[in-house]
């Protein structure tokens, strides 16, 4: 029986379980490094989401502070002021 060929997505990366199986076959130091990189990617993605949320919150606060009398505020002007 021939070995199964791993699944590769459109970007050329190995997907899902195939990727995990392949990574486990690599020398331990390469596997550990890849796991550490993946963990770092996940943490950075979460931090970016938190920063985006904080930016949205501050932007919303600035819009409300700049127009207390109900005057319309151009979002481009607010962003330019930041």
VOFI-287287 format. One line per 4 residues: for each residue y, z, x of N, C-alpha, C. Coordinates in pm, whole numbers, plus 32768, in hexadecimal, padded with zeros to 4 digits. Layout:
BEGIN
Y,Z,X,Y,Z,X,Y,Z,X ~ ...
# end
This chain:
BEGIN
7F8A,8000,8054,8000,8000,8000,807C,8000,8058 ~ 80DA,7FAB,8037,8156,7FA1,8084,81B4,8013,8060 ~ 8205,8040,80C2,8266,80AA,80A2,82D2,8074,8044 ~ 8306,80CE,7FF1,836C,80AA,7F91,83F2,8095,7FD8
843B,8030,7FB0,84BE,8011,7FEA,8527,8066,7FA3 ~ 8581,80A8,7FEF,85E7,80FC,7FB0,8647,80A9,7F5B ~ 867F,80E9,7EF4,86E4,80AA,7E9F,876A,80AB,7EE8 ~ 87B0,803A,7EE4,8832,802F,7F25,8896,7FFD,7EBD
8909,8043,7EB3,896D,801C,7E50,89C5,7FAA,7E84 ~ 8A29,7F82,7E35,8A7D,7F0F,7E57,8AD0,7F26,7ED5 ~ 8AEF,7FA4,7EF6,8B3C,7FC1,7F6E,8AE3,7FC5,7FEA ~ 8A60,7FB6,7FD7,8A05,7FB6,8048,89D3,8040,806F
89E9,80A4,8019,89B9,812A,8038,8937,8145,7FED ~ 88E4,8196,802A,8863,81BA,7FEE,887F,8221,7F81 ~ 883C,8214,7F0F,885B,8266,7E9B,87F1,82D0,7E80 ~ 881D,833B,7E3B,87C8,83A1,7DFF,8759,83D9,7E55
86E3,83E0,7E19,866E,841C,7E59,8647,83D0,7ED7 ~ 865C,834B,7ED7,863B,82FC,7F4D,868C,832C,7FC5 ~ 8708,834C,7FAD,875F,8379,8019,872D,83FF,804F ~ 870B,845A,7FF4,86DB,84DE,801E,865A,84D1,806F
85FE,847E,803F,8580,846B,8087,8598,8432,8112 ~ 85EF,83D0,811B,860E,8392,819C,864F,83F7,81F9 ~ 86AD,8445,81C5,86F2,84A8,8218,8692,8511,824E ~ 862E,8537,81FF,85CE,859B,822D,8577,8566,829F
8569,84E3,82A8,8518,84A7,8311,8564,849B,8395 ~ 85E8,84AA,8390,8639,84A2,840A,8627,8522,845C ~ 8648,851A,84DC,8642,8595,852D,8698,8602,84ED ~ 866E,867F,84FE,86AD,86EF,84BA,8744,86F7,84D2
8772,86E0,854C,8801,86ED,8566,8852,8685,8518 ~ 881D,860D,8506,8863,85A7,84B9,8862,85CD,8425 ~ 87F0,85FE,83F4,87E5,8627,8368,8846,8699,834A ~ 884B,86FD,83A3,88A5,876F,8390,8937,8743,8392
8958,86E7,83ED,89E1,86B6,83F5,8A07,866D,8375 ~ 89AB,861C,8341,89C6,85D2,82C6,89DA,8633,8250 ~ 8989,869D,824A,8998,8700,81E0,8A1F,8746,81EC ~ 8A49,8765,8266,8ACA,87A7,827B,8B3C,874A,8251
8B32,86CA,8273,8B99,866A,824B,8BA1,865E,81B4 ~ 8B30,865A,8172,8B2D,8650,80E0,8B6D,86CB,80A1 ~ 8B50,8741,80D8,8B8C,87BC,80A4,8C23,87B8,80B8 ~ 8C50,878A,812D,8CDF,8780,8149,8D21,871E,80E8
8CE0,86AC,80CE,8D17,864B,806E,8D29,868B,7FE5 ~ 8CC5,86D7,7FBB,8CCB,8717,7F38,8D3E,877C,7F31 ~ 8D4C,87CE,7F9A,8DB7,8832,7F9E,8E40,87ED,7F9C ~ 8E4E,8783,7FEB,8ECE,873A,7FEF,8EEE,86F9,7F69
8E89,86C4,7F27,8E9E,8688,7EA3,8ED0,86F1,7E40 ~ 8E95,8769,7E46,8EC1,87D5,7DED,8F50,8800,7E0C ~ 8F71,8809,7E8D,8FF9,8831,7EB4,905F,87C7,7E8B ~ 903D,8748,7E98,9095,86DD,7E6C,90AE,86E6,7DD6
9046,8703,7D8B,9056,8713,7CFA,90B2,8788,7CDA ~ 90A5,87F6,7D24,90FC,886A,7D0F,918D,8846,7D30 ~ 91A1,8800,7D9F,9229,87D7,7DC5,9266,8779,7D5D ~ 9218,871A,7D2D,924A,86BF,7CC5,9273,870B,7C49
9223,876E,7C24,9242,87C0,7BAF,92C4,880E,7BC5 ~ 92D3,8848,7C3C,934D,8893,7C5B,93C7,8838,7C5A ~ 93B9,87BF,7C8F,9428,875F,7C8E,944D,873C,7BFE ~ 93E8,8726,7BAA,9403,8706,7B1D,944B,877A,7AD7
9421,87F6,7AF6,9461,886C,7AB9,94F4,8877,7AE2 ~ 950F,8866,7B64,9599,886F,7B95,95ED,87FF,7B5B ~ 95B5,8789,7B54,95FD,8717,7B1B,9622,8732,7A89 ~ 95C4,876A,7A3E,95DE,878A,79B2,964A,87F6,79A6
9646,8859,79FE,96AB,88C3,79FD,9735,888A,7A1C ~ 973C,8831,7A7D,97BC,87F4,7AA1,97F4,87A2,7A2E ~ 979F,875C,79E9,97CD,870C,7976,9809,8767,790B ~ 97C9,87D9,78F4,97F8,8836,788E,987A,887A,78B9
9887,889D,7938,98FF,88E1,7969,9977,8882,796C ~ 9960,8804,7989,99CD,87A4,7992,9A04,877A,790B ~ 99BB,878E,78A2,99E8,8761,781E,99DE,87D1,77B7 ~ 9A24,8844,77CD,9A18,88B2,776B,9A5A,8893,76E6
9AB9,8836,76E2,9AFD,8818,7665,9ABB,87A4,761B ~ 9A46,877A,7648,99FF,870F,7606,9A25,8685,7637 ~ 9A79,867D,769C,9AA0,85FA,76D2,9A29,85B6,7712 ~ 9A24,8535,7706,99B6,84EA,7741,99C4,84E9,77D9
9952,84F5,781E,9951,84F5,78AF,98FB,8481,78DD ~ 9930,8434,7938,98E4,83C5,7972,9887,83FE,79DC ~ 9804,83EA,79CE,97A3,8422,7A2B,97B9,83EF,7ABA ~ 97EE,8375,7AC8,980A,8341,7B4E,9877,8392,7B92
98DA,83C0,7B44,9944,8411,7B7D,990E,8497,7BAC ~ 98B2,84D2,7B60,9877,8553,7B85,9827,8542,7C04 ~ 97D6,84DA,7C0C,9785,84C4,7C83,97DC,84A6,7CFC ~ 984B,8460,7CE9,98A5,8442,7D58,98E8,84C1,7D8A
9902,8521,7D31,9940,859E,7D57,98E2,85F6,7DA7 ~ 9862,85E4,7D94,97FE,8635,7DDB,97F4,8600,7E64
# end
